[in-house]
Amino acid sequence: MRNLNRRDVIKGVASAASLGVLGQGVAEETALRGNIKQSIAFWCFANSEEKWSLEQTCEAARALGCGSVELLRREEQLALVKEQGLECAMVSIDPGPGFPFIKGYNNPANWEMLVRVTKAAIDLAAKYGAPNTICFTGFSAKDPADPNSPLFSLEEGAENCVQGLKKVIGYAEKKGVNLCLEPLNTRDDTHPMKGHPGYQGDRLDYCMDIIRRVNSERMKVLFDIYHTQVMDGDVIRRLGENIDFIGHVHTAGNPGRGELVADEQEIDYANVMKALVKLGYDGFVGHEYIPTGSVMQGLREAVRVCDA
């Protein structure tokens, strides 16, 4: 498999309305080493050409030995995942229309709304045993959804994030849920979900400074390997430098935010996962890439290469 390219991997695998037609053994769990707990980010596969349902995603998770389906925001979704014997490693906030990363804590005008939706996400996480929920800095350029939104310098944005996050971190502490700030890359503007031009927290060190200033055991970073590789590189060293603050990890291939197939992207996920094991990381690693071929085959390869 390591010597095959992605086209070879997916050749001959037809798209299907349900996972049951993808071959024998789909309903049987894959035997994994278990040193890395793996998760599937639902939105990526729900929006793929195959448009997986949550039920299909849960079936795939069980078949591949993944323990979680993540980035869910509604109670009925978390209830279904729990019924399927799975966890939700990361609960998403639900700020209404638009992408949740646009309106962040760097703008005080967003604080009232963000505190409300973040507390709702924390409540869901606590009820269903999810360890994390997510948060964002927001945009430093004018908000694409609001042309009248103000601009913030890096220093102003960071200070606003610290003060805004302090308004909700106590609630996260009380409920025993991590609040994970995610850096997002601003370099890749070829697709709205590959890069996020204008996002203020595009550098890991910038977000880590905010996290440390909030000064809570429940304030963590969502270490997205793809976004970090695009903006900073030096992934394994950066994992080691920040391991005590890492609440969750995401994967995707670079360039392109596609599958993790080794010979079509530059990140050596096998060695990155080995580094996480050596560092004692015990959280989930969530697959959050944009499928370009057979969804099940891509996930099989992602799970295999991350099974350190």
Backbone as a ProteinNet text record, in pm:
[ID]
protein_1_A
[PRIMARY]
MRNLNRRDVIKGVASAASLGVLGQGVAEETALRGNIKQSIAFWCFANSEEKWSLEQTCEAARALGCGSVELLRREEQLALVKEQGLECAMVSIDPGPGFPFIKGYNNPANWEMLVRVTKAAIDLAAKYGAPNTICFTGFSAKDPADPNSPLFSLEEGAENCVQGLKKVIGYAEKKGVNLCLEPLNTRDDTHPMKGHPGYQGDRLDYCMDIIRRVNSERMKVLFDIYHTQVMDGDVIRRLGENIDFIGHVHTAGNPGRGELVADEQEIDYANVMKALVKLGYDGFVGHEYIPTGSVMQGLREAVRVCDA
[TERTIARY]
82.6	0	85.3	201.2	285.4	339.9	352.2	406.7	299.5	174.4	66.6	35.7	-0.7	-50.4	-200.6	-257.5	-399.2	-487.9	-452.7	-536.2	-537.2	-421.4	-417.9	-503.5	-496.9	-570.6	-719.7	-770.9	-916.5	-966.5	-875.4	-916.4	-1006.9	-1115.3	-1205.3	-1303.2	-1298.9	-1391.5	-1503.7	-1622.4	-1735	-1796.3	-1848.8	-1925.4	-2053.3	-2106.4	-2224.2	-2312.1	-2439.5	-2533.6	-2521.5	-2474.8	-2455.2	-2327.2	-2271.4	-2143.7	-2156.1	-2274.2	-2291	-2249.4	-2240.9	-2202	-2054	-1978	-1835.7	-1750.2	-1812.8	-1733.8	-1750.7	-1704.6	-1716.2	-1622.7	-1661.2	-1576.9	-1599.9	-1686.7	-1708.2	-1763.4	-1849.3	-1911.9	-1824	-1706.8	-1618	-1509.3	-1482.6	-1384.9	-1244.3	-1167.2	-1026.8	-946.3	-852.1	-766.6	-655	-652.3	-551.1	-463.4	-345.6	-255.6	-316.5	-391.2	-459.6	-377.1	-254.8	-173.8	-223.9	-289.3	-351	-501.4	-577.6	-723	-766.2	-837.1	-870.1	-1018.1	-1044.7	-1177.9	-1203.9	-1331.7	-1372	-1450	-1404.9	-1475.6	-1592.8	-1712.8	-1831.7	-1850.9	-1828.9	-1863.9	-1790.6	-1667.6	-1588.9	-1655.6	-1707.9	-1760.2	-1908.6	-1977	-2114.6	-2118.5	-2011.7	-2005.4	-1924	-1884.4	-1813.7	-1912.1	-1860.5	-1948.8	-2042.9	-2000.7	-2085.6	-2185.5	-2165	-2258.8	-2302.2	-2206.5	-2235.6	-2332.5	-2422.8	-2506.9	-2427.5	-2480.7	-2414.8	-2414.7	-2521.1	-2526.1	-2415.7	-2393.3	-2286.6	-2149.4	-2132.6	-2004.8	-1977.9	-2081.7	-2065.9	-2030.8	-2095.4	-2066	-1920.5	-1873	-1733.5	-1639.2	-1673	-1588.4	-1573.4	-1683.2	-1675.5	-1597	-1619.3	-1551.4	-1400.8	-1358.7	-1216.1	-1147.7	-1223.3	-1164.1	-1148.9	-1218.2	-1215.9	-1317.4	-1280.8	-1368.8	-1459.1	-1450	-1521.6	-1565.9	-1681	-1724.3	-1743.3	-1681	-1667.6	-1719.5	-1705.6	-1752.9	-1903.2	-1975.1	-2120.8	-2168.9	-2287.8	-2334.9	-2477.4	-2548.4	-2687.2	-2700.7	-2792.2	-2805.2	-2842.9	-2931.2	-2969.8	-2852.1	-2755.2	-2634.6	-2549.8	-2529.2	-2449.3	-2518.2	-2651.2	-2725.3	-2709	-2715.8	-2698.9	-2559.1	-2458	-2320.7	-2303.2	-2359.5	-2350.1	-2422.8	-2539.1	-2613.7	-2533.4	-2447.2	-2364.8	-2238.6	-2225.7	-2110.4	-1985	-2001.9	-1889	-1889.4	-1777.2	-1765.3	-1772	-1788.1	-1770.8	-1652.7	-1537.1	-1415	-1415.2	-1493.9	-1497.4	-1637.9	-1700.4	-1831	-1809.1	-1882.9	-1872	-1970.5	-1936.8	-2032.3	-2131.6	-2243.9	-2347.4	-2386	-2307.5	-2335.4	-2437.6	-2497.5	-2595.3	-2536.3	-2594.8	-2549.5	-2402.5	-2336.9	-2197.8	-2102.5	-1975.9	-1874	-1849.1	-1833.7	-1818	-1687.3	-1587.6	-1458	-1453	-1556.3	-1552.9	-1568.5	-1667.5	-1691.8	-1630.2	-1512.5	-1438.6	-1425.6	-1342.8	-1328.1	-1245	-1181.4	-1103.6	-1191.6	-1318.8	-1412.7	-1509.4	-1499.1	-1588.7	-1736.3	-1770.9	-1911.4	-1965.7	-1875.6	-1917.2	-1927.4	-1879.2	-1864.6	-1996.5	-2099.3	-2227	-2277.4	-2273.8	-2318.3	-2228	-2096.6	-2002.6	-2011	-2026.1	-2039.7	-2164.7	-2272.8	-2397.6	-2382.2	-2330.4	-2322.9	-2213.2	-2109.1	-2002.7	-2051.4	-2125.8	-2182.5	-2277.2	-2355.2	-2444.8	-2364.9	-2253.6	-2169.4	-2103.8	-2062.1	-2002	-2104.1	-2228.5	-2334.3	-2353.2	-2356.3	-2370	-2250.6	-2131.6	-2011.3	-2014.6	-2051.9	-2057.3	-2163.4	-2277	-2385.7	-2348.4	-2274.4	-2244.6	-2099.5	-2029.2	-1894.4	-1790.2	-1814.3	-1716.3	-1610.6	-1483.6	-1378.7	-1357.7	-1397.7	-1359	-1473.1	-1465.1	-1539.1	-1442.3	-1485.4	-1392.9	-1416	-1310.6	-1324.6	-1224.7	-1244.6	-1165.9	-1132.6	-1023.7	-990.5	-1084.6	-1128.8	-1204.3	-1112.1	-1169.5	-1096.2	-1040.6	-920.7	-861.6	-896.8	-914.4	-966.7	-1116.5	-1179.9	-1324	-1395	-1484.8	-1564.3	-1636.6	-1614.3	-1682.3	-1835	-1887.2	-2032.3	-2083.8	-1990.4	-2031.7	-1933.2	-1961.2	-1866.7	-1840.2	-1920.7	-1899.8	-1820.6	-1771	-1698.4	-1564	-1515	-1389.6	-1267.7	-1151.9	-1024	-951.4	-871	-797	-651.9	-560.8	-420.3	-398.8	-282.2	-250.1	-256.2	-201.2	-199.3	-340.3	-420.2	-558.4	-639.6	-623.4	-697.5	-663.7	-534.1	-493.1	-550.6	-541.4	-594.8	-745.7	-815	-959.3	-991.3	-914.1	-936.7	-918.1	-812.6	-787.3	-904.3	-947.4	-1055.9	-1188.3	-1213	-1336.3	-1340	-1230	-1225	-1235.4	-1187	-1198.9	-1344.3	-1432.6	-1573.6	-1643.3	-1579.8	-1644.4	-1559.3	-1430.3	-1343.2	-1381.1	-1430.9	-1473.9	-1586.8	-1675.4	-1785	-1731	-1630.9	-1567.5	-1500.2	-1436.1	-1371.8	-1476.1	-1586.4	-1693.1	-1748.8	-1761.6	-1820.8	-1717.8	-1589.3	-1486.1	-1465.3	-1478.7	-1465.5	-1354.5	-1270.6	-1166	-1222.6	-1171.4	-1202.5	-1077.4	-1089	-973	-972.5	-869.6	-852.2	-778.7	-833.2	-773.2	-706	-574.2	-508.5	-551	-575.1	-614.3	-521.9	-483.3	-390.3	-458.8	-380.9	-431.2	-364.6	-281.7	-204.9	-280.2	-356.2	-422.8	-560.1	-574.5	-702.4	-772.2	-737.7	-796.3	-932.4	-969.7	-1094.4	-1131.1	-1258	-1294.6	-1262.1	-1242.9	-1211.2	-1066.5	-986.9	-844.5	-762.8	-801.5	-735.1	-837.3	-797.2	-892.6	-830.6	-809	-747.8	-821.7	-747.7	-806.9	-821.6	-806.6	-818.2	-699.9	-728.8	-621.1	-526.3	-578.2	-494.3	-434.7	-359.3	-305.7	-170.7	-110.9	18.1	0.8	64.6	53.4	102	217.9	272.9	179.1	111.7	16.6	-97.4	-151.3	-260.8	-212.7	-90.6	-38.1	-19.3	18.3	31.5	-103.8	-209.4	-344	-381.7	-356.5	-391.8	-320.7	-193.7	-118.1	-166.5	-206	-253.7	-391.3	-473	-601.4	-577.1	-471.3	-419.9	-523.1	-564.9	-658	-619.6	-635.2	-607	-704.1	-814.1	-913.7	-898.4	-801.7	-776.2	-666.7	-703	-612.9	-603.4	-516.4	-506.1	-556	-626.9	-658.3	-543.8	-454.3	-333.9	-368.1	-399.2	-428.4	-296.5	-255.7	-125.2	-116.5	-223.9	-226.4	-206.1	-286.9	-275.8	-137.6	-85.3	45.9	155.3	144.5	242.8	242.8	124.1	114.6	178.8	154.4	198.7	336.4	369.6	488.7	585.7	533.8	620.3	675.7	782.8	851	752	666	549.7	589.2	681.7	713.7	774.1	864.2	919.2	810.2	717	609.5	513.1	491.8	413.5	479.7	610.3	681.9	681	694.6	697.4	564.2	455.6	322.1	238.6	300.5	224.2	132.8	174.1	92.2	-36.1	-44.1	-160.9	-244.8	-207.7	-279.3	-400.5	-518.9	-641.6	-694.3	-656.7	-709.5	-616.4	-616.6	-530.5	-614	-586.6	-650.9	-547.6	-591.6	-505.2	-563.3	-476.3	-511	-379.5	-382.5	-263	-231.6	-102.6	-58.7	43	26.5	-76	-210.3	-315.1	-444.9	-550.2	-512.7	-606.3	-683.5	-614.5	-675.8	-634.1	-641.4	-609.3	-464.4	-434.6	-302.8	-206.2	-239.5	-155.7	-15.2	85	219.6	283.9	266.8	342.2	272.4	161.4	94.7	84.8	149	152	275.3	310.9	444.5	455.6	345	352.1	371.3	473.2	500.8	418.5	293.6	202.7	244.2	306.4	350.7	447.8	544.4	641.1	580	486.5	419	341	273.3	198.2	291.6	405.2	503.5	550.5	568.8	610.3	503.8	376.8	268.5	266.8	290.3	294.4	409.7	527.8	643.6	619.1	544.3	515.1	407.6	343.3	240.8	104.8	81.8	-48.8	-157.1	-263.8	-369.4	-505.7	-508.7	-633.8	-660.7	-761.7	-798.8	-723.8	-705.8	-657.9	-773.9	-824.9	-942	-903.7	-958.4	-933.6	-1029.1	-970.8	-1050.5	-999	-990.3	-945.9	-1065.2	-1044.6	-1150.7	-1133.5	-1224.9	-1208.4	-1206.2	-1117.7	-1109.7	-1146.2	-1163.7	-1199.6	-1292.9	-1281.9	-1363.7	-1343	-1450.9	-1440	-1389.6	-1444.4	-1405.2	-1259.8	-1215.3	-1076.2	-980.8	-1016.6	-932.6	-922.2	-1034.8	-1033	-954.3	-967.6	-889.2	-740.2	-694.7	-554.4	-514.2	-600.9	-571.9	-557.4	-649.2	-644.3	-520.1	-485.6	-368	-240	-223.6	-97.9	-84.6	-196.4	-192.1	-193.3	-192.5	-194.1	-51	0.2	140.5	157.4
-121.2	0	125.1	122.9	239.7	281.3	185.5	216	252.5	254.1	290.4	438	499	635.7	633.4	750.6	754.6	699.9	726.8	678	525.7	464.7	318.7	266.7	340.8	296.9	293.2	397.4	407.7	344.1	299.1	243.1	122.5	120.3	5.8	5.6	107.2	114.5	209.8	159.7	242.1	317.4	436.8	508.7	432.5	449.4	372.8	456.1	427.3	498.9	454	331	282.8	203.5	192.4	124.1	-25.8	-78.6	-222.8	-281.7	-203.2	-255.4	-238.8	-196	-172.3	-296.2	-409.2	-531.5	-597.9	-719	-795.2	-737.6	-754.8	-712.1	-569.8	-496	-356.6	-345.2	-437.6	-430.4	-488.1	-540.8	-599.1	-499.6	-485.5	-387.9	-428.5	-329	-349.3	-357.1	-449.9	-463.2	-359.4	-264.9	-161	-176.7	-116.8	-121.2	-48.6	58.6	129.7	237	261.5	367.7	506.6	516.6	641.3	619	698.4	691.7	775.6	714.7	783.7	820.1	928.5	986.8	1031.4	1045.8	1089.8	1220.3	1323.7	1452.5	1443.1	1444.4	1413.4	1507	1637.2	1732.9	1703.5	1656.9	1631.8	1528.1	1426.1	1312.7	1329.1	1407.4	1444.9	1533.5	1610.4	1700.7	1644.4	1518.7	1454.7	1423.1	1377.1	1341	1227.5	1142.8	1032.1	1075	1192.2	1251.7	1150.9	1107	1011.3	1069.3	985.3	1019	995	1043.5	1018.9	869.6	800.1	655.1	583.8	622.4	562.9	592.3	713.8	751.8	671.1	648.9	565.1	421.5	369.8	234.4	223.2	324.8	324.8	332.6	415.7	428.3	294.3	225	94.2	-4.9	-3.5	-97.3	-77.1	47.6	79.1	85.4	67.2	69.8	208.6	307.4	443.2	452.2	526.5	533.3	653	740.1	867.3	917	984.9	1069.5	1208.3	1309.3	1438.5	1556.4	1674	1801.9	1796.6	1745.9	1744.1	1860	1910.6	2028.6	2015.7	1908.8	1893.5	1772	1782.6	1676.4	1544.2	1545.9	1419.7	1351.5	1430.8	1372.4	1303	1369.7	1309.3	1187.2	1192.4	1077.3	956.9	979.9	870.3	809.7	894.2	844.7	760.6	807.3	731.1	597.5	597.3	472.4	372.4	424.4	338.4	290.8	325	280.8	361.8	485.5	570.5	696.6	765.9	895	1006.4	1128.8	1248.7	1324.1	1315.9	1371.4	1523	1586.3	1732.4	1777.9	1854.7	1913.4	2049.8	2078.2	2206.4	2306.2	2433.2	2537.4	2556.7	2618.8	2642.6	2790.6	2875.5	3019.1	3066.1	2972.4	3012.2	3005.6	3076.5	3068.6	3108.7	3048.2	3081.3	2990	2998.9	2915.7	2963.7	2873	2914.1	2985.5	2973.4	3035.9	3182.7	3235.5	3374.3	3472.9	3452.3	3542.4	3483.8	3536.9	3483	3579.6	3539.4	3615	3742	3762.2	3885.2	4008.8	3990.4	4101.9	4101.9	4198.8	4202.3	4202.2	4248.3	4246	4104.2	4005.9	3866.2	3795.3	3856.8	3784.4	3731.1	3811.4	3765.8	3641.9	3645.6	3531.3	3410.7	3432.5	3321.7	3255.6	3334.9	3276.2	3188.7	3236.6	3158.8	3026.7	3031.1	2907.7	2815.3	2873.1	2789.4	2718.1	2786.5	2719.5	2608.2	2630.4	2524.8	2403.9	2428.1	2318.7	2246.5	2322.1	2262	2174.2	2220.7	2141	2008.4	2012.3	1889.9	1798.3	1856.2	1775.9	1707.6	1781.9	1724.3	1614.6	1636	1537.7	1407.6	1415.5	1295.5	1249	1304.2	1257.2	1296	1404.1	1451.4	1535.5	1516.7	1587.3	1732.4	1768.2	1898.1	1968.2	2101.3	2182.3	2283.9	2356.1	2431.4	2581.5	2660	2805	2860.8	2987.3	3048.1	3192.7	3241.7	3383.4	3471.1	3424.6	3506.9	3578.6	3662.5	3729.6	3863.8	3895.3	4025.7	4124.9	4075.7	4160.1	4175.3	4254.9	4271.9	4138.2	4111.9	3989.6	3979.4	3871.2	3858.6	3863.6	3825.5	3826.5	3961.5	4051.8	4180.7	4287.9	4355.9	4453.7	4572.1	4589.2	4700	4659.6	4536.3	4490.1	4561.4	4580.2	4654.3	4568.6	4635.2	4567.9	4566.2	4462.6	4452.3	4419.5	4486.7	4451.3	4316.5	4256.7	4130	4144.3	4253.7	4274.8	4294.9	4376.4	4399.7	4271.3	4196.8	4072.5	3971.9	3959.8	3865.5	3903.4	4032.1	4077	4055.7	4084.7	4060.9	3913.3	3826.7	3682.4	3637.7	3686.3	3648.7	3691	3814.2	3863.4	3794.8	3769.6	3701.6	3557.7	3486.5	3346.6	3333.5	3431	3427.1	3436.5	3484	3493.6	3357.5	3258	3127.1	3013.3	3036.9	2926.2	2871.7	2957.6	2909.6	2808.8	2828.9	2734.5	2601.6	2607	2484.7	2409.8	2483.2	2420.5	2350.7	2418.9	2363.2	2234.8	2229.4	2114.3	2007.4	2036.4	1938.2	1915.5	2021.5	2012.8	2107.5	2062.4	2147.7	2241.4	2363.1	2459.8	2470.7	2428.3	2415.3	2523.8	2606.9	2713.3	2656.1	2682.4	2624.5	2729	2714.1	2793	2740.9	2832.5	2796.5	2866.6	2796.9	2858.1	2964.9	3064.7	3172.7	3173.3	3074.2	3075.2	3012.8	2908.3	2836.4	2897.9	2970.5	3035.7	2973	2846.4	2779.4	2718.2	2709.5	2643.9	2699.5	2730.3	2794.3	2712.3	2581.3	2500.5	2450.6	2490.7	2455.6	2563.9	2688.2	2799.3	2903.7	2995	3090.2	3229.4	3289.1	3421.9	3523	3593.4	3690	3640	3507.5	3453.9	3502.9	3553.1	3615.8	3514.8	3406.3	3308	3206.6	3252.8	3159.9	3101.3	3150.7	3099.4	3028	2912.2	2834.4	2913.5	2980.8	3053.4	3164.9	3228.9	3335.3	3279.4	3166.3	3103.7	3049.4	2995.5	2943.7	3056	3173.7	3287.6	3321.6	3320.4	3345	3239.1	3113.7	3002.9	3014.2	3043.6	3055.6	3173.3	3280.1	3397.7	3375.5	3291.3	3256.8	3180.5	3099.4	3038.8	2949.4	2846.5	2748.8	2609.5	2511.5	2374.2	2325.1	2395.2	2357.2	2434.8	2524.8	2599.4	2528	2473.6	2389.9	2439.8	2374.9	2401.4	2280.3	2307.5	2203.8	2206.6	2109.7	2107.6	2040.4	2123.3	2071.9	2061.4	1937.7	1913.2	1977.2	1970.5	2030.2	2181.4	2250.7	2396	2437.6	2363	2394.7	2374.5	2268.6	2244.2	2356.3	2402.9	2508.7	2638.3	2674.3	2803.7	2800.3	2692.3	2690.8	2576.8	2459.7	2343	2297.4	2215.1	2172.9	2109.1	2022.6	1974.2	1895.7	1802.3	1716.2	1796.9	1890.8	1975.3	2058.2	2109.6	2192.5	2110.4	1986.1	1897.7	1883.6	1861.3	1845.3	1970.3	2086.6	2212.9	2243.9	2192.6	2231.5	2114.6	2000.7	1879.1	1895	1971.7	1986.4	2065.1	2131.8	2214.1	2156.8	2041.8	1986.1	1907.5	1955.8	1886.9	1795.1	1822.5	1744.5	1765.8	1669.4	1675.1	1644.3	1717	1690.4	1655.6	1578.3	1539.5	1586	1599.6	1615	1618.1	1579.1	1581.8	1722	1747.4	1877.6	1856.7	1929.2	2031.2	1970.6	2050	2012.4	1972.8	1947.1	1903.7	1778.5	1689	1564.3	1448.3	1328.7	1207	1205	1109.2	1101.6	1011.7	971.7	880.9	937.8	858.1	908.7	968.9	908.4	956.3	1068.5	1120.7	1233.5	1356.4	1351.8	1468.7	1457.3	1568	1578.5	1541.2	1526.7	1503	1354	1321.8	1182.2	1147.2	1108.7	1087.3	970.3	870.3	757.7	805.7	888.5	938.3	1042.3	1123	1218.9	1145	1036.8	958.5	891.1	841.5	782.7	887	1009.7	1116.4	1142.9	1143.4	1164	1054.7	931.4	820.2	840.1	876.3	898.2	1012.1	1111.9	1226.4	1196.2	1081.3	1042.6	1103.4	1149.6	1207.2	1099.9	1128.7	1029.2	1077.6	1188	1235.3	1170.6	1223.1	1168.8	1239.6	1167.2	1222.2	1211.7	1325.7	1327.5	1348.5	1267.4	1281.2	1385.9	1499.7	1613.6	1659.9	1566.7	1601.3	1601.2	1660.1	1667.4	1551.8	1454.7	1337.6	1376.1	1310.7	1332.5	1208.2	1095.3	970.8	891.1	759.6	673.4	708.4	743.1	786.9	674.1	554.4	443.8	405.1	401.7	365.8	470.5	598	702.2	691.9	662.5	647.4	524.1	416.1	296.9	329.6	402.2	437.9	533.4	630.5	724.7	652.2	560.4	485.3	398.4	336.3	248.3	326	440.2	513.5	578.6	606.8	669.8	568.2	440.6	336.8	310.8	403.1	394.1	283.8
0	0	0	70.5	80.3	-56.6	-149.7	-280.4	-383	-341.9	-433.3	-422	-535.1	-524.4	-502	-477.4	-440	-550.5	-674.6	-784.1	-787.9	-756.8	-750.7	-636.4	-523.9	-405.4	-431.5	-500	-515.6	-645	-731.2	-859.8	-839	-908.1	-904.8	-790.2	-702.1	-589.4	-625	-639.1	-683.8	-566.7	-595.6	-494.8	-466.2	-344.1	-304.8	-214.2	-216.1	-130	13.7	37.7	173.3	180	300.6	316.2	295.9	305.6	296	163.4	57.8	-72.5	-99.3	0.5	-21.6	3.7	23	35	168.9	177.4	300.5	406.2	530.3	640.6	686	618.7	656.1	796.3	834.5	965.7	1076.1	1040.6	1139.9	1176.7	1304.6	1348.2	1306.4	1263.6	1230.8	1359.8	1364.3	1482.1	1473	1566.6	1569.6	1693.5	1688.4	1804.1	1923.5	1897.1	2004.8	2072.8	2025.8	2086.4	2047.9	1933.2	1887.7	1877.8	1951.6	1941.6	1821.7	1728.2	1604.5	1596.7	1524.6	1516.8	1373.1	1337.4	1203.7	1217.1	1146.7	1146.1	1048.9	1100.5	1021.6	903.1	920.7	815.7	684.8	693.5	571.8	482.8	542.8	467.8	436.2	518.7	485.9	362.3	339.4	224.3	108.5	116.3	6.2	-106.1	-219.6	-330.1	-290.4	-198.3	-153.2	-47.1	13.6	110	216.1	293.2	399.3	501.6	547.7	661.7	789.9	901.1	1029.2	1060.1	1023.6	1045.5	967.9	842.7	763.9	825	871.8	931.8	1057.7	1137.6	1257	1218.7	1114.3	1068.7	1024.7	952.4	908.9	1027.7	1125.7	1244.1	1314.6	1332.4	1397.8	1313.3	1182.7	1094.4	1095.5	1106.5	1097.6	1233.2	1339.9	1473	1531.8	1473.8	1528.9	1642.5	1747.1	1863.2	1868.8	1768.2	1777.1	1640.5	1638.6	1527.1	1586.9	1526.7	1594	1512.5	1577.6	1524.9	1497.5	1596.1	1595.6	1681.5	1651	1723.5	1774.9	1739.2	1783.7	1874.2	1968.8	2068.2	2004.4	1901.6	1840.2	1772.3	1726.4	1667.3	1773.7	1885.2	1991.6	2050.4	2059.6	2111.1	2019	1887.6	1791.4	1801.1	1809	1819	1945.6	2055.4	2179.6	2167.8	2104.1	2082.4	2000.7	1912.7	1828.4	1900.3	2028.2	2105.6	2080.6	2032.7	1999.3	2084.3	2085.6	2150.8	2047.2	2096.7	2014.3	2073.6	2007.9	2064.5	2070.4	1983.3	1976.1	1939.9	2028.6	2000.3	1936.2	1829.9	1762	1821	1810.2	1846.8	1732.1	1762	1661.7	1664.5	1596.2	1600.5	1499.6	1425.1	1324.5	1184.9	1089.1	949.8	934.5	837.4	810.4	884.1	848.6	912.3	1054.8	1151	1291.1	1321.3	1231.5	1259.2	1219.1	1155.8	1107.6	1223.5	1307.7	1419.6	1545.6	1582.3	1695.2	1810.5	1907.3	2031.4	2015.5	1899.3	1882.1	1866.9	1847.3	1833.2	1952.1	2042.6	2159.4	2124	2002.9	1961.7	1952.3	1941.6	1930.2	2065.1	2171.2	2297	2351.7	2353.1	2409.7	2336.4	2204	2125	2147.6	2148.4	2161.1	2298.1	2401.4	2535.1	2541.1	2481.9	2482.3	2406.7	2284.9	2205.7	2258.1	2316.4	2373.2	2498.1	2582.4	2700	2658.6	2551.9	2502.7	2455.4	2385.8	2340	2457.5	2557.1	2677.2	2748.4	2757	2820	2746.4	2613.7	2535.8	2557.7	2558.3	2579.3	2715.6	2817.7	2952.1	2961.4	2898	2904.6	2837.2	2725.4	2647.3	2660.7	2757	2784.8	2682.1	2607.9	2509.8	2581.4	2550.2	2624.5	2583.3	2459.6	2405	2333	2330.8	2235.7	2176.6	2074.4	1990.5	2002.9	1974.6	1968.7	1868.1	1828.2	1721.6	1755.4	1696.5	1713.1	1632.7	1515.7	1423.2	1325.8	1242.8	1136.5	1182.7	1135.9	1165.3	1056.6	933.4	827.3	848.6	764	779.5	762.5	852.3	849.1	714.2	636.5	507.5	518.4	634.3	652.8	702.4	736.3	791.3	745.2	634.4	579.2	670	773.4	866.2	990.4	992.9	1110.5	1121.3	1243.5	1262.5	1231.2	1221.3	1204.8	1338.7	1362.5	1487.3	1457.2	1525.8	1515.7	1583.7	1560.4	1625.9	1777.5	1828.7	1974	2028.2	1959.5	2003.5	1995.7	1886.4	1871.1	1978.6	2011.4	2115.4	2251	2284.8	2413.2	2419.1	2311.4	2308.9	2326.1	2260.7	2275.1	2419.3	2483.5	2623.4	2711	2696.9	2781.6	2748.7	2621.5	2584.3	2632	2615.4	2657.7	2809.7	2881.4	3027.3	3073	2986.7	3020.8	3019	2957.1	2944.3	2999.5	3023.6	3063.5	3202.2	3288.1	3419.5	3408.6	3312.4	3290.3	3239.5	3151.8	3103.3	3217.8	3306.9	3422.6	3509.8	3534.2	3618.6	3559.5	3426.6	3358.7	3322.1	3339.5	3308.4	3159.8	3080.3	2934.6	2890	2796.4	2740.8	2635.1	2632.9	2528.5	2440.3	2315.4	2227.3	2120	2122.4	2023.6	1902.9	1782.5	1662.4	1575.1	1550.5	1446.2	1308.5	1213.7	1077.4	978.7	873.2	779	693.5	654.3	570	432.3	403.1	278.2	161.4	187.2	78.7	54.9	-56	-86.1	-205.6	-236	-351.6	-322	-197.2	-156.9	-20.1	6	132.7	256.8	242.5	359.2	359	260.7	262.6	331.8	312	377.4	416.8	504.9	561.3	561.3	442.1	435.3	521.8	606.3	697.4	839.4	862.2	997.9	1080.8	1200.2	1277.9	1341.2	1392	1461	1366.6	1267.7	1168.5	1208.1	1314.8	1361.3	1495	1505.6	1628.6	1749.6	1737	1851.5	1898	1804.3	1839	1924	1880.8	1955.7	2089.8	2092.7	2218.8	2319.8	2274.6	2366	2428.5	2348.1	2400.4	2502.8	2468.8	2556.9	2691.1	2688.7	2813.8	2896.8	2832.3	2905.9	2967.4	2907.1	2969.8	3099.1	3099.8	3223.1	3292.8	3219.8	3275.9	3228	3315.3	3276	3169.9	3149.6	3049.2	2918.3	2910.5	2787.1	2708.6	2591.6	2513	2368.8	2293	2150.2	2072.7	1964.6	1867.8	1766.5	1777.7	1695.3	1562.7	1461.6	1328.6	1252.8	1223.9	1162.9	1025	948.2	814.7	820.8	902.2	910.3	962.8	1060.4	1115.2	1010.9	933.4	828.8	725.2	686.6	586.1	636.5	762.3	812.6	878.2	946.3	1030.9	1001.7	963.3	948.4	1082.4	1077.3	1200.8	1298.3	1244.6	1319	1443.7	1430.7	1544.7	1659.4	1627.3	1733.6	1800.7	1721.6	1777.3	1863.2	1825.7	1912.6	2049	2048.5	2174.4	2260.1	2195	2268.7	2336.3	2279.4	2327.6	2377.8	2400.7	2430.1	2551.6	2652	2772.5	2746.7	2631.2	2600.1	2485.6	2434.4	2319.4	2366.9	2331.3	2369	2261.5	2136.4	2024.1	1905.4	1810.8	1693	1569.8	1459.6	1331	1224.9	1125.6	1014.9	881.2	782.7	640.8	564.6	439.3	357.5	308.4	286.7	234.9	122.4	10.8	-15.5	-53.4	-40	-90.8	9.5	135.8	239.1	196.4	125	83.2	170.8	113.9	186.4	234.9	321.3	384.2	308.1	184.2	106	94.1	132.1	154.5	30.8	-85.8	-201.4	-277.1	-223.2	-288.5	-198.8	-82.5	4.8	94.8	159.7	218.4	365.6	436.3	580.7	607.8	684.7	721.1	844.5	820.1	932.5	1021.1	964.9	1047.3	1155	1117.6	1215.6	1308.5	1258.6	1346	1454.8	1416.6	1516.1	1615.4	1568.9	1660.4	1761.1	1714.7	1805.3	1910.7	1870	1966.5	2072.6	2029.7	2125	2223.6	2173.6	2260.6	2358.6	2313.9	2400.1	2504	2492	2588	2561.1	2439.4	2406.5	2414.8	2488.3	2507.6	2458.7	2384.6	2326.9	2192.4	2123.5	1993.2	1880.8	1770.2	1643.9	1545.5	1501.1	1414.1	1269.3	1179.3	1036.1	979.7	939.2	893.2	756.5	665	530.3	435.1	316.3	216.2	118	116	28.4	-119.3	-193.1	-337.3	-416.3	-348.5	-414.9	-326.9	-332.6	-248.7	-102.2	-33.7	105.1	194	176.5	262.4	240.6	117	90.9	148.4	134.8	191.7	341.9	407.1	552.6	595.2	520.5	553.1	554.3	452.8	444.9	557.3	589.6	697.1	830	858.4	983.9	986.9	874.3	871.2	898.8	830.3	844.7	980.7	1048.4	1180.5	1296	1263.6	1366.4	1414.9	1495.1	1539.5	1643.3
[MASK]
++++++++++++++++++++++++++++++++++++++++++++++++++++++++++++++++++++++++++++++++++++++++++++++++++++++++++++++++++++++++++++++++++++++++++++++++++++++++++++++++++++++++++++++++++++++++++++++++++++++++++++++++++++++++++++++++++++++++++++++++++++++++++++++++++++++++++++++++++++++++++++++++++++++++++++++++++++

